[in-house]
Amino acid sequence: MITAETKEDIEAIVPTLKQWLAQRGLELNTEKTKIVSVKEGFDFLGFNIGSYGGSCLAKPEKEKTLSLLKTIREWLKANPSIKPEAVVNYLNPLLRGWGNYYRHGVSKEVFSYIDTKVWEYLRSWALRRHPKKGKQWVENKYFKTLNGVKEFACINKDRHGKDKTIAVIRIARLPIERHVKVKGTASPDDPQLHKYWDKRHTKYGKTYWTKGSKYYNVANNQDWICPVCGEHLFNGEELHTHHKIRVADGGTNKIENLVHLHVACHRQIHSQQTNWGA
């Protein structure tokens, strides 16, 4: 994406860009390359970038929003008799991942719209399961009041066999976190900037889990550092949550028995075939 103050400036850049790409064995895709005014807006990496009320904003792309809702609606129609807990387990990772991707843009209004549509889809799904029952009966069976709001929820068993309530998340509750650009001279390989990168990674990590949640508190207790390799949890590697004492050996899901590790570090722990505790 290249920007300039005038259309003439952009048109003058195109030949230079083509030459620069040609030297690297590349060329512009004429079908996908276009010149537009910021007032018209354009789609880029799932966002619609344009001028709204005199400000340049990045909002979730309309087509991506509709595609998400279509996926959810069609999945529910294709699974009319699946258990409610399976619905929650399917929807939550999908919604959470979508929300985390778009939470850095101007997304609150779209998030609220998605929550409303998903609630409607779930209500229709529940009504189709019980065509001979009244709407109130169906709502009482599948929707529970949690924190003053009716949510699609059900009782499920945890790995210890105890009852717990699980519910479809509402992505409008995800806090919007504006992306802060990296300083122009900041290199991850500069040892003098270690504190800068740790602080930046921690700030990102604090938006990864809901503040005050169990997994947030686990990360906070270990100072956002992987205790195996000593690197920051959010250094770009995938994370796993490890039980210090295995559940099979009497370990619990409580905060004091959990620790976040990088995937490779987690494999290292399990390869030792011993309990790894505090």
C-alpha positions as CSV (number, residue, x, y, z in Angstrom):
1,M,0.0,0.0,0.0
2,I,1.5,3.3,-1.1
3,T,0.1,6.7,-0.2
4,A,0.6,10.2,-1.5
5,E,-1.1,13.6,-1.3
6,T,-2.3,13.7,-4.9
7,K,-3.4,11.3,-7.6
8,E,-0.7,12.8,-9.9
9,D,2.0,11.8,-7.3
10,I,0.8,8.2,-7.2
11,E,0.7,7.9,-11.0
12,A,4.2,9.2,-11.1
13,I,5.3,6.6,-8.6
14,V,4.0,3.6,-10.6
15,P,6.8,3.4,-13.3
16,T,9.4,3.6,-10.5
17,L,7.7,0.9,-8.6
18,K,7.4,-1.4,-11.6
19,Q,11.2,-0.9,-12.3
20,W,12.0,-1.6,-8.6
21,L,9.9,-4.8,-8.7
22,A,11.3,-6.0,-12.0
23,Q,14.9,-5.9,-10.6
24,R,13.7,-8.5,-8.1
25,G,11.8,-10.7,-10.6
26,L,8.4,-9.3,-9.6
27,E,5.7,-7.3,-11.3
28,L,2.4,-5.5,-10.3
29,N,-0.8,-7.5,-10.5
30,T,-2.8,-5.2,-12.8
31,E,-6.1,-6.8,-11.7
32,K,-5.5,-6.1,-8.0
33,T,-3.6,-2.8,-8.3
34,K,-5.8,0.3,-8.3
35,I,-5.6,3.9,-7.4
36,V,-8.3,5.3,-5.2
37,S,-9.1,8.4,-3.1
38,V,-9.1,8.0,0.6
39,K,-12.7,9.3,0.5
40,E,-13.7,6.3,-1.6
41,G,-11.8,3.9,0.6
42,F,-10.3,0.5,-0.1
43,D,-10.0,-3.0,1.4
44,F,-6.6,-4.2,2.7
45,L,-5.8,-7.3,4.8
46,G,-9.4,-7.6,5.9
47,F,-9.9,-4.0,6.8
48,N,-11.7,-1.2,5.0
49,I,-9.5,1.9,5.1
50,G,-11.1,5.2,4.3
51,S,-12.1,8.7,5.4
52,Y,-15.0,8.9,7.9
53,G,-16.0,12.3,9.2
54,G,-12.6,13.7,8.1
55,S,-10.6,11.0,9.8
56,C,-8.8,8.1,8.2
57,L,-10.1,4.9,9.9
58,A,-9.6,1.2,9.5
59,K,-12.8,-0.8,10.0
60,P,-13.5,-4.6,9.5
61,E,-14.2,-5.2,5.9
62,K,-17.9,-5.7,5.2
63,E,-17.3,-8.9,3.1
64,K,-15.2,-10.5,5.9
65,T,-18.0,-9.7,8.5
66,L,-20.7,-11.2,6.3
67,S,-18.5,-14.2,5.6
68,L,-18.0,-14.9,9.3
69,L,-21.8,-14.7,9.9
70,K,-22.5,-16.9,6.9
71,T,-20.0,-19.5,8.3
72,I,-21.7,-19.5,11.7
73,R,-25.3,-19.6,10.3
74,E,-24.5,-22.5,7.9
75,W,-22.7,-24.5,10.6
76,L,-25.7,-24.2,12.9
77,K,-28.1,-25.3,10.2
78,A,-25.8,-28.2,9.3
79,N,-25.7,-29.3,13.0
80,P,-29.3,-29.2,14.3
81,S,-29.0,-31.9,16.9
82,I,-25.4,-31.3,18.2
83,K,-25.1,-30.8,21.9
84,P,-25.1,-27.2,23.3
85,E,-21.6,-27.5,24.7
86,A,-20.3,-28.5,21.2
87,V,-21.9,-25.3,19.9
88,V,-20.0,-23.2,22.6
89,N,-16.8,-25.0,21.9
90,Y,-17.1,-24.4,18.1
91,L,-18.1,-20.8,18.3
92,N,-15.8,-19.4,21.0
93,P,-12.5,-20.0,19.3
94,L,-13.9,-18.7,16.0
95,L,-15.3,-15.5,17.6
96,R,-12.3,-14.9,19.8
97,G,-9.8,-15.3,17.0
98,W,-11.9,-13.0,14.7
99,G,-12.3,-10.4,17.5
100,N,-8.6,-10.5,18.4
101,Y,-7.6,-9.8,14.8
102,Y,-9.9,-6.8,14.4
103,R,-9.7,-5.4,18.0
104,H,-6.9,-2.9,16.9
105,G,-9.3,-1.2,14.4
106,V,-12.5,0.8,14.7
107,S,-14.5,-2.3,15.4
108,K,-16.8,-1.8,18.3
109,E,-19.9,-1.2,16.2
110,V,-19.2,-4.2,14.0
111,F,-18.6,-6.4,17.1
112,S,-21.9,-5.4,18.5
113,Y,-23.6,-6.3,15.2
114,I,-22.0,-9.7,15.1
115,D,-23.0,-10.4,18.7
116,T,-26.6,-9.5,17.9
117,K,-26.7,-11.7,14.8
118,V,-25.1,-14.7,16.5
119,W,-27.6,-14.4,19.3
120,E,-30.4,-14.5,16.7
121,Y,-28.9,-17.5,15.0
122,L,-28.6,-19.4,18.2
123,R,-32.2,-18.6,19.2
124,S,-33.4,-19.9,15.8
125,W,-31.2,-23.0,16.2
126,A,-32.7,-23.7,19.6
127,L,-36.3,-23.1,18.4
128,R,-35.8,-25.6,15.5
129,R,-34.8,-28.3,17.9
130,H,-38.1,-28.0,19.7
131,P,-40.9,-27.2,17.2
132,K,-43.6,-28.2,19.7
133,K,-42.3,-26.0,22.6
134,G,-43.0,-22.4,23.2
135,K,-40.4,-19.7,22.7
136,Q,-40.1,-19.0,26.4
137,W,-39.5,-22.6,27.2
138,V,-36.8,-22.8,24.7
139,E,-35.1,-19.6,25.9
140,N,-35.2,-20.8,29.5
141,K,-33.5,-24.1,28.4
142,Y,-30.7,-22.7,26.3
143,F,-30.2,-19.1,27.6
144,K,-29.1,-18.2,31.1
145,T,-28.7,-14.8,32.7
146,L,-25.1,-14.2,33.4
147,N,-23.9,-10.9,34.7
148,G,-27.3,-9.4,34.0
149,V,-27.4,-10.5,30.4
150,K,-29.0,-13.5,28.7
151,E,-26.4,-15.7,27.2
152,F,-26.5,-18.9,25.2
153,A,-25.0,-21.2,27.9
154,C,-25.0,-24.7,29.3
155,I,-23.7,-26.8,32.1
156,N,-20.6,-28.8,31.3
157,K,-18.3,-31.1,33.2
158,D,-14.7,-30.1,33.7
159,R,-11.8,-32.6,33.7
160,H,-12.5,-33.3,37.3
161,G,-16.1,-34.1,36.7
162,K,-17.4,-31.0,38.4
163,D,-20.2,-28.8,36.9
164,K,-19.2,-25.5,35.2
165,T,-21.2,-23.0,33.1
166,I,-19.8,-22.3,29.7
167,A,-21.3,-19.6,27.4
168,V,-20.9,-18.2,23.9
169,I,-18.6,-15.1,24.2
170,R,-19.6,-11.6,23.2
171,I,-16.8,-10.0,21.2
172,A,-18.2,-6.5,21.8
173,R,-16.7,-7.0,25.3
174,L,-13.2,-7.3,23.9
175,P,-11.3,-4.0,24.7
176,I,-10.3,-2.1,21.6
177,E,-6.5,-1.6,21.7
178,R,-5.0,0.8,19.2
179,H,-1.8,-0.5,17.5
180,V,1.3,1.4,18.4
181,K,4.0,1.5,15.7
182,V,7.5,0.3,16.5
183,K,10.0,3.1,16.8
184,G,11.8,3.5,13.5
185,T,15.2,2.6,14.9
186,A,14.1,-0.1,17.3
187,S,15.6,-3.5,16.4
188,P,14.8,-6.7,18.3
189,D,18.5,-7.6,17.9
190,D,19.7,-4.5,19.8
191,P,20.5,-5.7,23.4
192,Q,20.2,-2.1,24.6
193,L,16.5,-2.2,23.7
194,H,15.7,-5.3,25.6
195,K,13.4,-3.5,28.1
196,Y,11.6,-1.7,25.2
197,W,10.7,-5.0,23.5
198,D,9.7,-6.7,26.8
199,K,7.4,-3.8,27.7
200,R,5.9,-3.9,24.2
201,H,5.4,-7.7,24.3
202,T,3.8,-7.4,27.8
203,K,1.4,-4.7,26.6
204,Y,0.3,-7.0,23.8
205,G,0.0,-10.0,26.2
206,K,-2.3,-8.0,28.5
207,T,-4.8,-7.8,25.6
208,Y,-4.5,-11.5,24.7
209,W,-6.4,-12.7,27.8
210,T,-9.2,-10.9,29.6
211,K,-7.8,-8.9,32.5
212,G,-8.5,-10.8,35.7
213,S,-9.2,-14.1,34.0
214,K,-7.4,-17.2,35.2
215,Y,-5.0,-17.4,32.2
216,Y,-4.2,-13.6,32.5
217,N,-3.3,-14.1,36.2
218,V,-1.1,-17.1,35.4
219,A,0.9,-15.0,33.0
220,N,1.1,-12.1,35.4
221,N,2.3,-14.4,38.2
222,Q,5.2,-15.5,36.0
223,D,6.0,-11.9,34.9
224,W,5.1,-12.8,31.3
225,I,8.3,-14.8,31.0
226,C,8.6,-18.5,29.9
227,P,10.4,-20.1,32.9
228,V,12.0,-22.7,30.7
229,C,13.8,-20.6,28.2
230,G,13.7,-17.2,30.0
231,E,12.3,-15.5,26.9
232,H,9.1,-13.3,26.9
233,L,5.9,-15.3,26.4
234,F,4.9,-13.2,23.5
235,N,8.0,-13.5,21.4
236,G,6.1,-14.8,18.4
237,E,6.1,-18.5,19.4
238,E,2.9,-20.4,20.0
239,L,1.9,-20.9,23.7
240,H,0.6,-23.9,25.7
241,T,-0.6,-24.0,29.3
242,H,1.1,-26.7,31.3
243,H,0.0,-28.4,34.6
244,K,3.0,-28.4,37.0
245,I,1.5,-31.5,38.6
246,R,-0.4,-33.7,36.1
247,V,-4.1,-34.0,36.5
248,A,-3.6,-37.8,36.4
249,D,-1.4,-37.4,39.5
250,G,-3.9,-35.2,41.4
251,G,-3.0,-31.8,39.9
252,T,-5.8,-29.2,39.6
253,N,-6.7,-26.4,37.2
254,K,-6.1,-23.8,39.8
255,I,-3.8,-20.9,39.0
256,E,-1.0,-22.1,41.3
257,N,-0.7,-25.4,39.3
258,L,-0.6,-23.7,35.9
259,V,2.2,-22.2,33.9
260,H,2.3,-20.8,30.3
261,L,5.2,-22.2,28.1
262,H,6.3,-21.9,24.6
263,V,5.3,-25.0,22.6
264,A,8.9,-26.2,22.2
265,C,9.5,-25.6,25.9
266,H,6.4,-27.6,26.7
267,R,7.6,-30.5,24.7
268,Q,10.9,-30.3,26.5
269,I,9.2,-30.6,29.8
270,H,7.1,-33.6,28.8
271,S,10.1,-35.3,27.3
272,Q,11.6,-35.4,30.7
273,Q,8.7,-37.6,31.8
274,T,8.6,-36.1,35.3
275,N,6.5,-33.6,37.2
276,W,7.7,-30.1,37.0
277,G,6.6,-28.0,39.9
278,A,7.2,-24.8,41.7
